[in-house]
Amino acid sequence: MGTELTTPAQLRCAIVRGVVLQTGSQCLDYVVVDENNIVVAEGTSSSPDWVRHDAGGYHTKRRFDEMFPQGWQVHFDF
């Protein structure tokens, strides 16, 4: 069995766009890429902390568990 089946996938999350609304709140668009720089998730959150929460498992766990049965870890580029 190769290490690719036993080592958790190393995913990277980056904020790709930020917009401040008239209300003063912000919308941060983010993407999560795999080791081949293929986008495996994307979304919008209201702060960097919420991006970490949402991309780190809240909105992505089911999808990542299916895509990466060997496990996964999200690293944040911010």
N, C-alpha and C positions, 0 to 999 in steps of 0.2 A: 504494500500500500504506500503510495507516494505522500510526501508531506503536504501536497495541495489538498488532500482529503482530511488531514488531521490538524493543520494550522488554521486558525480562524482567519477569514478574509479581512484584510485591512482596508477599510473604506475611508474616504476623505470627504469632509463636508466643507463647502465654502459658501459664503454669502456673495451672490453675484449681482445683486441690485438692491438699493435701498431707496425708499420714497418716504418723505415726510408729508403726511396729510394735513389738510387745513385745520383739523382738530388738534394737531400737535403730535398725534401718535404716528408711529412709523410702520411701514410694511417692508420686511426684509425677505427677498426671494433667495432661496438657497438650493443648491444641488448637492447630491451625494454621488460620488463616482467610485467605481471599483478599481482594482489594481491595474486595469487596462484603460483607465480613464473613460469608461463607459458609464453614462448617467444611469443610476439604478433607482434614484428617487429625487423628487424635487417638491418644493412647497414654499409657503409663505408664512412667516411668523412675525410677531410684533416687537421682538427684541433679540439680541444675541443669546440671552439665557433661554428664551423660548425656542430658538433654533436648535440649541443643544438638546433641549427636552424633546422636541418634536422629531428631529432627525435622528436623535440618539436612541429611539426605540418607541416612543409613544405612537407615532403615526407610521412607523416603518417596521416594527418587530415582525409582524406576520409575513410581510413580503420578504424581508431579509432572512428570516428563518427558512422560508421555502427556497430562496435562491442560494443560500449558503448553509447547507445542512451541517457543515463542519464547524460552524460558528462564525461570528463576525464581530468586529470592533469598529466603531466610528471615531475618527480623529478629526478635530476641528482646526481649520486653518485661520482662526481668528481668536 
